[in-house]
């Protein structure tokens, strides 16, 4: 594994060295390098420096230019405007850097973050005994992508699925099961599949709800059952565990359909912190972080007030002695920081929970569980909207089941794949498999190509379109390269640094070189949409390259063919790796 410095980072270093050599009084000056449409890069840092040194920026720019090494990396430097440096790199440097990336296997020369630590990512948190719906999509998709990206950049990632597996509703469900023993309805010895598991859970939930609302005596027994559950009564706990296990069968079937890996060891629901709740409350009260208010244990904040102007507290323990969500969330922070030794906590949760997490994080800071060395971040996401711009519902106004949404996406995508199948010679099995990859990829990419905190419209027609910023466009770009490589016959991809590059080859090469920098930015800011944007731009550069540069042409010398095959193969590998980090598969033939 050999990390390859990007062209930008090497140029940045050479400019910084030239600044220091030409202007010793400048100290450690930043050249402020960025990509430019006038040259390959533009450095703007001399303007600020000239102000500081009270010099003429164009003269200083000329001095820095004279101190730069020539040949090697830099082909040309032009001083423009009030003192900008427009820098063009040599074609040789571009090809040699890309060849080093190509020689580094799946990592493509991307460095591992030297300051990597341990991050707990809390995502994909469905509720036991309840169906997963469209609202569960974003946490799973965004969280899974962030886990893959962080791991790729060298972070030690611990996944946590904080499922809703505790609370008063279990009194009702368990009491109903005690009084109707066969209600979960399994055949002897036969495990249910996901669909069957959910339908029996649904049946019990609805029936127990009807009884709870209509029968006061059942309601009283259900409330007593909650007390028994919280007290750890063995029979009650065993039945509760049955609900949790049945729900997991269902969860796994949905996550499997979504192509997201969820491991049993990573599921630590609300119940996993029950033994810590009392101690968490005691510590908060003893340290004065939480105070008693009207019998409840509360934490107050100067900047959190209700509509009446009075402070709104975070309630850690209710007046009746029950624990709120805050006690569980704070106990989870203690566990993750003290036992799992995490230095970063990332919560992939709905933006509508922002106030709750702001208060929880601030409470944890006051208690000393979060500090300069241990940070918590809410990766907040917006709402999925229908085409009408309102929250996504069925025609009947019901929330859309996640499975139904995925099934429809796969059905639409399979139709798109089938249209082109004969031309490529796909078998029926390949059509079905590719339809699944394209459909699920379309749903994930639509989610991940939007900045997480923004709402987005769920429009399947647009999502499975071959045109525009969609995963299908990227998947076809990948498959097209694989097809070219198969047709290349004896010609093999090989880098030829001695050749000059056409403008479209340069643009593609310079973009390929940015992969590692984009990943570092995405990982540090928790912004997967920037990786999606990078991959879309990569596919767009590839389209321009095809328009302007023939890859397999008898008219081209062998070394030009090999060099272009080298460029498209590295593009395919970068697309494949980038899409995999977003949780999207790239079929070999489409």
N, C-alpha and C positions, 0 to 999 in steps of 0.2 A: 504494500500500500504506500504509494508515493504521492504526497499532496503536491499539486502543481500551482505555483503562484500565478494569479491572473495577470494578463497584460496590463490591466489598469493598476494593479497593486505594484507591479514592477516599475511602471512609468511614474506612479505617485512617488515611489522611493527615489528614483533618479531625479525628479524635479525638486524634491525636498533637499537632496544632497546638493544640487546645483544652486538652489536658493541660499543654502548655508555657505557654500564656497564663494558665491558672488557677493553676498551681502552678510558678512559675519555678524553685523549688529542686529540682524533680523531675529535671532533666537530660533526656536523651533517653529518655523512658519508652515502653514498648511497651504499647499498649492491650489486647493479647491478644484479638484479635477472632476469633470463630468463628460458624458458622451455628447457629441456635437454633430449637427448636420452639415457644418462647414468643413470639418476634418474628422478624424476618428475621435479625438478628445479635445476639450478646451479647458485651460487652466485659468481661473479668474482671481487667484489669490494675491496677485501682485498689486492690484488696485488698493486693497486694504493696507498692504505692506508699505506702499508708496506714501499713503497718508501718515502712517506711523513714523516713517523715516523722513518725512517731508521732502520726498524726492519726486522726480518726473517719472510717472509709471512706464511710459514707453522706453525711456532710457534704462530703467531698472530691468524691464522685460528683455531688452537687448543684452544686458549683462548676464542675465540668467541663461538666455539662449546660448551665449558663447561658452558658458560653463557646462553645458549638457554634453554627454558623450555622443558621438555620432556613429553611424553604422549600426550593427546589432539590432537594437529595438526601434530606434527613431529614424524615420526616413526624412522627415521635413518638419521644421518649426517656423510658423509665420506669426509675427507680432501684428495683431489687428486691433482696430478701434483704440480705446484709451490705454491699452496695455494687456489685452487678452493674449494668451498663447494658444494658437491652433496647432495641434500636434497630429501628424500622420505617421502611422507605424509602417515598418517594412512588411512586405508580404511574407518574407522568410520567417520573421518573428511570429506572425500569426499561425502559419502552418506548423512550425516547430512546437509551439505551445499546444496546439490541438493534437499533434502527434503524441506528445507526452501525456495528454489526457486520455487519448485512445488506448495507450499502453497500460492504463491503470484499472482495467477490469470494470466492474459495476460502479466503482466509486468515481470514475471519470476525473480523477485528480482533485476531487473536492476534499479540502482539509477537514480534519476533526477539530472541533472547537477546543482550544487548549484550556479554556476556563470551564469546561463542562462540569456539571454537578448532578444532583439527583432531583428530578421533578416528578411530583404526583399529578397526574391528569385525571380529573373527575369528570366523566362524561357518560353518555348512554345510560340514563337512570330511569327505566320504566317502573311502573307500580305493580306490585303483586296483585293478582286476581283482577287486573283490568287490562283491556285491550290496548295495544299500542296504536297510536293514530299519527296523523301527519305532524303533529307538534313534537313527536319524538325523533323526527328525522334529523334535524339540524345538529342536535347535540352529538348524535352517533357519528354522523358524517364528518363534521368539523373536528370532533375529538379524535377520531381514528386517524385523520390526516395529520393532525398535530403530533400524535404519538409517533407515527412513522417518520415524520420530518425531524423531530427532536432526536429520535434514536439514530437516524442517519448522520446527524451532525455530532454524534458522540455523547449525547446526554444519557444518563441512566434513568430510564422512565419506569415509574410504577403506575399501572393503570388501576383506577378505582371506579366501580360502578355502584353508585350510592342509591340502590333501588329502594323504593318505598315499600318496606316489608313490615311496618309496625304501625299501630294506631288503633283507635276505637272501632273502626269498621271490622276488625278481626273478631271482636266479641260477637258481633252479629253473624258472621260467616261460620265461626266455629260452633256456636250454639245451634245453628241450623243443621250443621253436619252431625252433631251429637243426636239431634232429634230425628234426623233423616239420614241414617248411616250410609245408604248406597248412593247418595246424591251426586258424588263426584264421578260415579258410574264408569269404573274401569273393568274391562274383561279380566278375568283371573289371569294373573301372570303376564298380561300383555301391556306393554308401555304405550301410552298414547302418543300420537304424533302431535305436532304443534297445534294444528287446526282443531283436532279433537279435544286436546287439553284446554284450549281457550273456550270452546263451546260449552264444555261441562262447567268451567269456572264461571262463565257468563250466566249459565242457567242457575247455579247456586246463588250468585250475587243477586240476580233479579228476584228469585223466589224469597231469599232471606230479607231483601229490602221491603218487599210487599208485606211480609209478615211483621217486620219491625215497625212499619208505619201503621199497620192495622190492629196489632195485638199488644196491648199495654203490658200484659204478663210476660210475653216473649221479649219485649223491649227491656223489661227489668232483668230477666235472666241473661240477656245479651250483655247488659252493663255489668252484671256480676262476673260474667265470663271474661271481660276485659281485666277486671281486678285479678282474677285467677291467672290470666296470661302474664300480667305484669309481676305477679308474685312467683312465677316460675312453676306453676302446677304441671306435673309431668304429662298427664293426659291432654291438657289444653295445649301444651307446647308441641306435643307429637302431632296433633291435628293442624296446628299452625304451620309446622314444618311441611306437612302434606300440601298445604296451599302454596307454600314457597316453591317446593319441588315441582309441582304441577305447572306453576307459572314459568319456571325456568325452562321447562320443555318447550313451552310456547315462545319465550323470549329467544331461545337459541334458534328456533325455526325461522323467526323473522329476521334476526341478525344474519343468519346464513343466507337468506334471500337477498339481503342488502350487501352481502359479501364483506361483512365486518366481523373480525374475529373477537369473540368475547369468551374469556376463560373463567372457569368456575372459581378459581383461587382469587380472581380479581373482583368478584362480586362481594362487596362488603356493604350490606344494606344498613338502614337506620338501626336495626336491632344489634348490629355489630358493636355499637358504642354504648349499649344500655348499662354495662357495668361501670362506665366512666362518668355517667351523668351526675350522680350525687357529688362525686369528688370535684368535678368541674365547677359545679355551683358553689361548693364550699370554698374552693380556692378564690373564685371571683368575689365572694362575699367577704372573706377574711382579708383580702388585699384591698378592699374598698372599691374595686372596679364596678361591682354590682351593689345596689342598695335595695332595701325593702320599700315598696311603695304600694299602699293599699293591700298589703298581704302578699304581693307578688315580688319576685326577685327581678330587678330591672337594671338596665344600663341606659343612662341618658346621654344625649349629645346636644351641644349648643346649636348645631346647624340643622337638626332634624326636628321640624315642627309640623303639627297638623294644620288643617284649614283654620282652626280657631286660634292659632298662634301659640298654643301650648306645646311643650316638648313631647315628642312621640318616642317612648322608650323601646328598647329591644327587651322583650320579656323572655327571661331565661327559665324561670320556674313560675308556673301559674299559681293563683291564689289557692286553688284546690290541691296543690302539691304535684300536679302533673307537669311534665317537661314540654317546653315548646321546641320547635325546629331549631331554635338558636342553640339550645343546650347540646343537641346532637351535632350540629355543625361545628360548634366550638370544641367538643370532645374529639371530633374527627381531625380538627387542626392539631390538637395536642398529640394525637396518635401519629399523625403523619410527620410532625416535626420531631417529636421526642423518640418514637419507636422506629419509624421508617427513615429517620435522619434526612428528610427532604430539605433542600434549601429553596425550592420554588414549588408553589402550589398553583395549579391552573384549574379553574372551574369553568366548564363549558356549559353555561346555563343561560336561560332566557333573559333578555335585557329587562323584562318586567320584574325580575328579582334583584335588580341592581341595588335598590335601597337596602334590602335585607342583607346582602353581602357586604355592602359598604359598612353597615353597622357591625356585622360579625367580624370583619377584618379589623376594624378600629378597636373593638373590644379585645381581640386577640393581641393587638399591639400593646394596649394598655396593660394586659396581663403579662406581657413579655414573651408570648409564644411566637409572635412575629416581630422582626426587628430589622436592622440594617442587613443582616446576613441571611435572613429568611423572609422571602417575599410571597405574597399571595396576589393572584391576578384573576379577575373575572373575564373570561373570553365570552363576552355577551353577544347573543345573536338575536336578530329581529324575527318577524313573523312571516310565514309563508302565506301569500295572498292568492286568491283566485284571479281569473282574467279580469273580473270586475273591480279589482283593487281592494276587495274586502277579504277578511280572513277566510281561508280556503275551506269550503264546505261542499257537501253533496247537494244535488238539486233539492233534496228534501230538507236541506238546512242542517244536516247532521255532520259532525266532524268526520273527515275521511279516514278510514282504516289504513294503516301503513301498508299492510299486505296488498290491499286492493289497488293502492296507488302504484306499488312496484309491479304488480301483475299487469296493469294497464300499460305502464312504461315499456315493459318487456314485449308485450303484444305489439305495440306500435313500432318498436325498434325492429322486431322480427320481420314485420312487413317491409320495412326499409331495406333490411339486409337481403330479404328474398328477391326484391326487385333487381338487385345487381348480382344475385347468386349465380345465375346461368353463365354470365360473362366471365366470372372468376372460376367457375366449376366447383362450387361448394356442395358438399353432400348435405342431406337432410339433418344429420347430427351436427354438422358444422353450422348450419343455418340457425338451429335451435340454440347452440352454445353461444354463437356470436350475438344472437338476438338478446340473450341474457346479459352479456358483457356490454353491449351497446345501450340497452335499456337502463340498466343499473348505473352505468357510467354517465348517461345523460342526466339522470336525477342527481347524482353526486356532483357533477361538474356545474350544473345550474346553481347548486347551493354554494359550492366552493369558489365560483368565479365572481360571486357577489361579496363585497366586504361584509363580514359576519354580522355587524351591528345593524345593517340595513335590511329592510323588508324586501322580498322579491316576489314577482308574480310566477306562479306555477303554470307554465304553458307547454304542454307536451309536444304540440306541433312544432314549436320553436326549438325545444330541447333535442328532438331527434332529427332536426334539419341538418343537411349536409353542408349548409352555407352559414357563415357567421361564426360567432364565438361559442361553439358547442363542442362537447367531447367527441361527437361523431366526426367532426371535421379533423380533429387531432388524431383519432383512431385511423381514419382513412389516410392521413398523411403518413402515418407509421406503416400501414399495410402497403401503401404505394412504394415506399422505399424498399420494403422486403421483396416486393415483386421485381423491382429493378435489379436488386442484388441477385435474385434467382435467375434473371434473364442475362446476367453479365457473362455467363459462360466461363471462359478461361481468364477473363480480366478480373483481377483481384484488387480490393481497396488498398491503396498504398499512398502515403504522404510524400509529396515532392516539393520540398521547401524551395527548390531552385526555380520553380515556375512563378511567373507573374499571375496575380489573381484578377479576375473580372470583378466589377463593382458588386454584383450580386453574391459572388463567392466571398468577398471581403465582409459584406454585411452579415451573411450567414455565419461566417467564422467568428467575427467579433461577438455576435450574440451567443453563440455556443460557449464562448469563453466566460460568459457572465453567470453560468449556472451555479457555481459554488457561492458567488457573492449574493445572488438572489436567495439561495437556501439559508445562508447565514442571517440575512435580514428577516426572512420569514420566521425563522426559529426564534430570533431574539425579540421580535415584536408580536409573535403569535398571529401572523396575518397570512393564512394559506392562500387568500385570493391573489396575492402577488406572485405566487408560483403558477397559478392558473394563467394569469396574464402573461407571464414570461413564456409559458408553453404555447399559448395562442400566437404570440409574436414570433416564436420560433417557427411554427407551422406557416405563418404568413411569409416570413423570409424564405422558407423553402419553396413556396408557391412562386414567388418572384424569381428565385433561382432557376426553377424549372422553365419558366417563361423565357429566360435570357441565356441559359447555359444548357446545351445538350449534354446529357450524361453519357449515354451509349450511342456514339456516332462513329461511323467508319471514317468520317472526314477528320476526326480528332486524332492527334498522336496518342500512342498508348499511354504515355505518362500523364496526359491531360485526363484521359478516361479514368485511370487509376486514382488520380488526385480527387476527381469529382466523386468517384465511388467512395473514397475515404471520407469526404465531407458528408455525403448523405448517410453513410453508415454511422458516423458519429452522431449525426442528427437523430437517427432512429434510436440509438442507444440512449441519448439524452431524453428524447420523448418518452421512451419506455420507462426509464428510471423515474422521471418526473411524474408521469401518470401513476406509476406504482405508489409513489409517496402520497398521492392524493387518494389512493385506494381504488384506482380505475385500471382495468385490464386493457391490454392492447393486442387484439387478435393478429396473427401472422398474415391471414388472408381475409379480405373483406370484399 
